[in-house]
């Protein structure tokens, strides 16, 4: 699902504004908890902020929800590095 919140969060993440992006990813997850993409990007944001436990939880959830997604391989690599 590609919501305005998700697109805004990704744009902010790409502008090196992870704290601002996090707000939009959290809104997306609250509104669309069944869609995996925001968990992936929030996990990436947590990695950038050094929040390992939170990043691990979101990336594991993403992989469980969308194991065939193009980003799944990247999420799995990040999870391996977080161990």
N, CA, C and O atoms as a GROMACS GRO file, in nm:
protein
  332
    1UNK      N    1   0.085  -0.118   0.000
    1UNK     CA    2   0.000   0.000   0.000
    1UNK      C    3   0.089   0.124   0.000
    1UNK      O    4   0.185   0.133   0.077
    2UNK      N    5   0.057   0.214  -0.084
    2UNK     CA    6   0.137   0.335  -0.099
    2UNK      C    7   0.053   0.455  -0.055
    2UNK      O    8  -0.019   0.514  -0.135
    3UNK      N    9   0.063   0.490   0.073
    3UNK     CA   10  -0.015   0.602   0.125
    3UNK      C   11   0.066   0.731   0.121
    3UNK      O   12   0.188   0.730   0.101
    4UNK      N   13  -0.003   0.840   0.139
    4UNK     CA   14   0.064   0.970   0.144
    4UNK      C   15   0.160   0.977   0.264
    4UNK      O   16   0.267   1.037   0.255
    5UNK      N   17   0.121   0.915   0.375
    5UNK     CA   18   0.209   0.914   0.492
    5UNK      C   19   0.338   0.839   0.461
    5UNK      O   20   0.447   0.886   0.495
    6UNK      N   21   0.326   0.725   0.396
    6UNK     CA   22   0.444   0.646   0.361
    6UNK      C   23   0.534   0.723   0.265
    6UNK      O   24   0.656   0.729   0.285
    7UNK      N   25   0.477   0.782   0.162
    7UNK     CA   26   0.556   0.859   0.064
    7UNK      C   27   0.626   0.977   0.130
    7UNK      O   28   0.742   1.005   0.100
    8UNK      N   29   0.556   1.045   0.219
    8UNK     CA   30   0.617   1.159   0.289
    8UNK      C   31   0.731   1.112   0.378
    8UNK      O   32   0.837   1.174   0.381
    9UNK      N   33   0.709   1.004   0.450
    9UNK     CA   34   0.815   0.950   0.535
    9UNK      C   35   0.938   0.911   0.456
    9UNK      O   36   1.051   0.940   0.497
   10UNK      N   37   0.918   0.845   0.343
   10UNK     CA   38   1.032   0.806   0.259
   10UNK      C   39   1.106   0.929   0.208
   10UNK      O   40   1.229   0.932   0.207
   11UNK      N   41   1.032   1.031   0.166
   11UNK     CA   42   1.095   1.154   0.118
   11UNK      C   43   1.179   1.218   0.228
   11UNK      O   44   1.290   1.264   0.202
   12UNK      N   45   1.127   1.221   0.349
   12UNK     CA   46   1.202   1.278   0.461
   12UNK      C   47   1.324   1.193   0.496
   12UNK      O   48   1.430   1.246   0.528
   13UNK      N   49   1.308   1.062   0.490
   13UNK     CA   50   1.421   0.972   0.515
   13UNK      C   51   1.531   0.996   0.413
   13UNK      O   52   1.650   0.997   0.447
   14UNK      N   53   1.492   1.014   0.288
   14UNK     CA   54   1.589   1.040   0.181
   14UNK      C   55   1.658   1.176   0.196
   14UNK      O   56   1.765   1.198   0.140
   15UNK      N   57   1.596   1.266   0.271
   15UNK     CA   58   1.654   1.398   0.297
   15UNK      C   59   1.731   1.400   0.429
   15UNK      O   60   1.763   1.506   0.483
   16UNK      N   61   1.760   1.280   0.480
   16UNK     CA   62   1.835   1.264   0.607
   16UNK      C   63   1.763   1.330   0.724
   16UNK      O   64   1.825   1.397   0.807
   17UNK      N   65   1.632   1.312   0.728
   17UNK     CA   66   1.551   1.364   0.839
   17UNK      C   67   1.474   1.248   0.903
   17UNK      O   68   1.351   1.246   0.901
   18UNK      N   69   1.547   1.151   0.962
   18UNK     CA   70   1.481   1.032   1.015
   18UNK      C   71   1.382   1.060   1.128
   18UNK      O   72   1.281   0.990   1.139
   19UNK      N   73   1.408   1.157   1.212
   19UNK     CA   74   1.315   1.186   1.321
   19UNK      C   75   1.180   1.233   1.266
   19UNK      O   76   1.075   1.195   1.316
   20UNK      N   77   1.184   1.316   1.163
   20UNK     CA   78   1.061   1.362   1.101
   20UNK      C   79   0.992   1.249   1.025
   20UNK      O   80   0.869   1.238   1.027
   21UNK      N   81   1.070   1.165   0.960
   21UNK     CA   82   1.015   1.053   0.884
   21UNK      C   83   0.943   0.956   0.976
   21UNK      O   84   0.838   0.902   0.941
   22UNK      N   85   0.999   0.934   1.093
   22UNK     CA   86   0.941   0.840   1.189
   22UNK      C   87   0.796   0.874   1.221
   22UNK      O   88   0.713   0.784   1.234
   23UNK      N   89   0.765   1.001   1.234
   23UNK     CA   90   0.629   1.045   1.263
   23UNK      C   91   0.532   0.994   1.156
   23UNK      O   92   0.423   0.947   1.187
   24UNK      N   93   0.573   1.005   1.031
   24UNK     CA   94   0.486   0.964   0.920
   24UNK      C   95   0.475   0.812   0.909
   24UNK      O   96   0.368   0.761   0.876
   25UNK      N   97   0.582   0.740   0.937
   25UNK     CA   98   0.574   0.594   0.934
   25UNK      C   99   0.483   0.544   1.044
   25UNK      O  100   0.407   0.450   1.024
   26UNK      N  101   0.489   0.607   1.160
   26UNK     CA  102   0.402   0.567   1.271
   26UNK      C  103   0.256   0.596   1.240
   26UNK      O  104   0.168   0.516   1.276
   27UNK      N  105   0.227   0.708   1.175
   27UNK     CA  106   0.090   0.737   1.134
   27UNK      C  107   0.041   0.633   1.034
   27UNK      O  108  -0.073   0.587   1.043
   28UNK      N  109   0.126   0.596   0.940
   28UNK     CA  110   0.089   0.498   0.840
   28UNK      C  111   0.057   0.363   0.906
   28UNK      O  112  -0.041   0.298   0.871
   29UNK      N  113   0.141   0.323   1.000
   29UNK     CA  114   0.119   0.195   1.069
   29UNK      C  115  -0.009   0.198   1.151
   29UNK      O  116  -0.081   0.099   1.155
   30UNK      N  117  -0.039   0.309   1.215
   30UNK     CA  118  -0.163   0.320   1.292
   30UNK      C  119  -0.285   0.305   1.201
   30UNK      O  120  -0.383   0.240   1.238
   31UNK      N  121  -0.279   0.367   1.083
   31UNK     CA  122  -0.393   0.363   0.991
   31UNK      C  123  -0.400   0.235   0.909
   31UNK      O  124  -0.510   0.188   0.877
   32UNK      N  125  -0.286   0.178   0.875
   32UNK     CA  126  -0.281   0.062   0.785
   32UNK      C  127  -0.189  -0.047   0.843
   32UNK      O  128  -0.086  -0.078   0.783
   33UNK      N  129  -0.224  -0.104   0.958
   33UNK     CA  130  -0.135  -0.200   1.024
   33UNK      C  131  -0.114  -0.330   0.946
   33UNK      O  132  -0.018  -0.403   0.973
   34UNK      N  133  -0.199  -0.359   0.850
   34UNK     CA  134  -0.187  -0.484   0.775
   34UNK      C  135  -0.092  -0.472   0.656
   34UNK      O  136  -0.066  -0.571   0.587
   35UNK      N  137  -0.041  -0.353   0.631
   35UNK     CA  138   0.049  -0.333   0.518
   35UNK      C  139   0.193  -0.325   0.567
   35UNK      O  140   0.222  -0.254   0.663
   36UNK      N  141   0.282  -0.397   0.502
   36UNK     CA  142   0.417  -0.419   0.552
   36UNK      C  143   0.516  -0.305   0.529
   36UNK      O  144   0.609  -0.288   0.608
   37UNK      N  145   0.499  -0.228   0.425
   37UNK     CA  146   0.602  -0.132   0.384
   37UNK      C  147   0.646  -0.036   0.494
   37UNK      O  148   0.765  -0.010   0.509
   38UNK      N  149   0.553   0.018   0.569
   38UNK     CA  150   0.589   0.115   0.673
   38UNK      C  151   0.674   0.051   0.783
   38UNK      O  152   0.757   0.119   0.844
   39UNK      N  153   0.653  -0.079   0.809
   39UNK     CA  154   0.736  -0.147   0.908
   39UNK      C  155   0.881  -0.153   0.861
   39UNK      O  156   0.974  -0.136   0.940
   40UNK      N  157   0.899  -0.177   0.732
   40UNK     CA  158   1.035  -0.180   0.675
   40UNK      C  159   1.103  -0.044   0.693
   40UNK      O  160   1.214  -0.035   0.744
   41UNK      N  161   1.035   0.061   0.650
   41UNK     CA  162   1.097   0.193   0.655
   41UNK      C  163   1.112   0.244   0.798
   41UNK      O  164   1.209   0.314   0.829
   42UNK      N  165   1.018   0.212   0.886
   42UNK     CA  166   1.036   0.250   1.026
   42UNK      C  167   1.154   0.175   1.086
   42UNK      O  168   1.228   0.229   1.166
   43UNK      N  169   1.170   0.048   1.046
   43UNK     CA  170   1.286  -0.030   1.092
   43UNK      C  171   1.417   0.034   1.048
   43UNK      O  172   1.512   0.042   1.126
   44UNK      N  173   1.422   0.078   0.922
   44UNK     CA  174   1.542   0.146   0.870
   44UNK      C  175   1.568   0.274   0.951
   44UNK      O  176   1.682   0.305   0.985
   45UNK      N  177   1.461   0.345   0.981
   45UNK     CA  178   1.474   0.468   1.060
   45UNK      C  179   1.528   0.438   1.199
   45UNK      O  180   1.614   0.510   1.250
   46UNK      N  181   1.478   0.330   1.260
   46UNK     CA  182   1.528   0.291   1.392
   46UNK      C  183   1.677   0.253   1.384
   46UNK      O  184   1.753   0.285   1.476
   47UNK      N  185   1.717   0.186   1.278
   47UNK     CA  186   1.860   0.152   1.261
   47UNK      C  187   1.942   0.281   1.260
   47UNK      O  188   2.044   0.290   1.328
   48UNK      N  189   1.898   0.379   1.184
   48UNK     CA  190   1.971   0.505   1.174
   48UNK      C  191   1.978   0.577   1.308
   48UNK      O  192   2.074   0.650   1.335
   49UNK      N  193   1.878   0.556   1.391
   49UNK     CA  194   1.875   0.621   1.523
   49UNK      C  195   1.937   0.535   1.633
   49UNK      O  196   1.934   0.573   1.750
   50UNK      N  197   1.993   0.419   1.595
   50UNK     CA  198   2.059   0.334   1.693
   50UNK      C  199   1.965   0.258   1.785
   50UNK      O  200   2.008   0.209   1.890
   51UNK      N  201   1.839   0.246   1.748
   51UNK     CA  202   1.741   0.175   1.829
   51UNK      C  203   1.730   0.031   1.778
   51UNK      O  204   1.641  -0.002   1.700
   52UNK      N  205   1.824  -0.052   1.822
   52UNK     CA  206   1.840  -0.187   1.768
   52UNK      C  207   1.719  -0.275   1.795
   52UNK      O  208   1.671  -0.342   1.704
   53UNK      N  209   1.668  -0.277   1.916
   53UNK     CA  210   1.555  -0.364   1.950
   53UNK      C  211   1.432  -0.328   1.866
   53UNK      O  212   1.363  -0.416   1.815
   54UNK      N  213   1.406  -0.199   1.854
   54UNK     CA  214   1.291  -0.154   1.776
   54UNK      C  215   1.310  -0.186   1.628
   54UNK      O  216   1.215  -0.228   1.560
   55UNK      N  217   1.431  -0.166   1.578
   55UNK     CA  218   1.461  -0.197   1.438
   55UNK      C  219   1.442  -0.346   1.412
   55UNK      O  220   1.380  -0.384   1.312
   56UNK      N  221   1.494  -0.428   1.500
   56UNK     CA  222   1.481  -0.573   1.483
   56UNK      C  223   1.333  -0.613   1.480
   56UNK      O  224   1.293  -0.692   1.394
   57UNK      N  225   1.255  -0.562   1.571
   57UNK     CA  226   1.112  -0.597   1.577
   57UNK      C  227   1.040  -0.559   1.447
   57UNK      O  228   0.963  -0.639   1.394
   58UNK      N  229   1.065  -0.438   1.398
   58UNK     CA  230   0.997  -0.395   1.276
   58UNK      C  231   1.044  -0.473   1.153
   58UNK      O  232   0.962  -0.511   1.069
   59UNK      N  233   1.173  -0.496   1.142
   59UNK     CA  234   1.224  -0.568   1.025
   59UNK      C  235   1.180  -0.715   1.027
   59UNK      O  236   1.151  -0.771   0.921
   60UNK      N  237   1.176  -0.776   1.144
   60UNK     CA  238   1.125  -0.913   1.153
   60UNK      C  239   0.978  -0.919   1.115
   60UNK      O  240   0.935  -1.012   1.046
   61UNK      N  241   0.902  -0.821   1.159
   61UNK     CA  242   0.759  -0.815   1.123
   61UNK      C  243   0.743  -0.797   0.973
   61UNK      O  244   0.659  -0.862   0.912
   62UNK      N  245   0.824  -0.709   0.914
   62UNK     CA  246   0.818  -0.687   0.770
   62UNK      C  247   0.845  -0.817   0.694
   62UNK      O  248   0.770  -0.853   0.603
   63UNK      N  249   0.952  -0.886   0.730
   63UNK     CA  250   0.988  -1.010   0.661
   63UNK      C  251   0.878  -1.114   0.677
   63UNK      O  252   0.847  -1.187   0.582
   64UNK      N  253   0.818  -1.122   0.795
   64UNK     CA  254   0.709  -1.217   0.817
   64UNK      C  255   0.586  -1.182   0.733
   64UNK      O  256   0.518  -1.271   0.681
   65UNK      N  257   0.559  -1.053   0.719
   65UNK     CA  258   0.440  -1.009   0.645
   65UNK      C  259   0.461  -1.012   0.494
   65UNK      O  260   0.367  -1.039   0.419
   66UNK      N  261   0.583  -0.986   0.448
   66UNK     CA  262   0.610  -0.973   0.305
   66UNK      C  263   0.740  -1.043   0.266
   66UNK      O  264   0.834  -0.977   0.222
   67UNK      N  265   0.747  -1.174   0.283
   67UNK     CA  266   0.872  -1.245   0.256
   67UNK      C  267   0.918  -1.240   0.110
   67UNK      O  268   1.036  -1.263   0.082
   68UNK      N  269   0.828  -1.212   0.019
   68UNK     CA  270   0.863  -1.206  -0.123
   68UNK      C  271   0.884  -1.063  -0.173
   68UNK      O  272   0.911  -1.043  -0.292
   69UNK      N  273   0.871  -0.965  -0.086
   69UNK     CA  274   0.889  -0.825  -0.127
   69UNK      C  275   1.033  -0.801  -0.171
   69UNK      O  276   1.124  -0.865  -0.119
   70UNK      N  277   1.053  -0.709  -0.264
   70UNK     CA  278   1.190  -0.679  -0.309
   70UNK      C  279   1.283  -0.637  -0.195
   70UNK      O  280   1.403  -0.663  -0.200
   71UNK      N  281   1.229  -0.571  -0.093
   71UNK     CA  282   1.309  -0.523   0.019
   71UNK      C  283   1.339  -0.632   0.122
   71UNK      O  284   1.418  -0.610   0.214
   72UNK      N  285   1.278  -0.749   0.109
   72UNK     CA  286   1.294  -0.855   0.209
   72UNK      C  287   1.439  -0.900   0.222
   72UNK      O  288   1.487  -0.924   0.333
   73UNK      N  289   1.510  -0.910   0.110
   73UNK     CA  290   1.650  -0.952   0.116
   73UNK      C  291   1.733  -0.850   0.194
   73UNK      O  292   1.819  -0.888   0.275
   74UNK      N  293   1.709  -0.722   0.171
   74UNK     CA  294   1.780  -0.618   0.243
   74UNK      C  295   1.746  -0.624   0.392
   74UNK      O  296   1.834  -0.612   0.477
   75UNK      N  297   1.618  -0.642   0.423
   75UNK     CA  298   1.576  -0.651   0.563
   75UNK      C  299   1.646  -0.768   0.632
   75UNK      O  300   1.691  -0.755   0.745
   76UNK      N  301   1.656  -0.881   0.564
   76UNK     CA  302   1.722  -0.999   0.622
   76UNK      C  303   1.870  -0.972   0.646
   76UNK      O  304   1.925  -1.013   0.748
   77UNK      N  305   1.935  -0.903   0.554
   77UNK     CA  306   2.077  -0.869   0.572
   77UNK      C  307   2.097  -0.777   0.692
   77UNK      O  308   2.190  -0.795   0.770
   78UNK      N  309   2.009  -0.679   0.705
   78UNK     CA  310   2.018  -0.586   0.818
   78UNK      C  311   1.996  -0.663   0.949
   78UNK      O  312   2.067  -0.640   1.047
   79UNK      N  313   1.900  -0.754   0.950
   79UNK     CA  314   1.874  -0.833   1.071
   79UNK      C  315   1.996  -0.915   1.110
   79UNK      O  316   2.027  -0.928   1.228
   80UNK      N  317   2.065  -0.972   1.012
   80UNK     CA  318   2.187  -1.049   1.040
   80UNK      C  319   2.293  -0.958   1.104
   80UNK      O  320   2.364  -1.000   1.195
   81UNK      N  321   2.304  -0.836   1.055
   81UNK     CA  322   2.403  -0.742   1.108
   81UNK      C  323   2.368  -0.694   1.248
   81UNK      O  324   2.457  -0.656   1.325
   82UNK      N  325   2.240  -0.695   1.282
   82UNK     CA  326   2.195  -0.649   1.413
   82UNK      C  327   2.218  -0.752   1.523
   82UNK      O  328   2.208  -0.718   1.641
   83UNK      N  329   2.248  -0.875   1.487
   83UNK     CA  330   2.265  -0.981   1.587
   83UNK      C  331   2.397  -0.975   1.657
   83UNK      O  332   2.426  -1.057   1.744
   0.00000   0.00000   0.00000
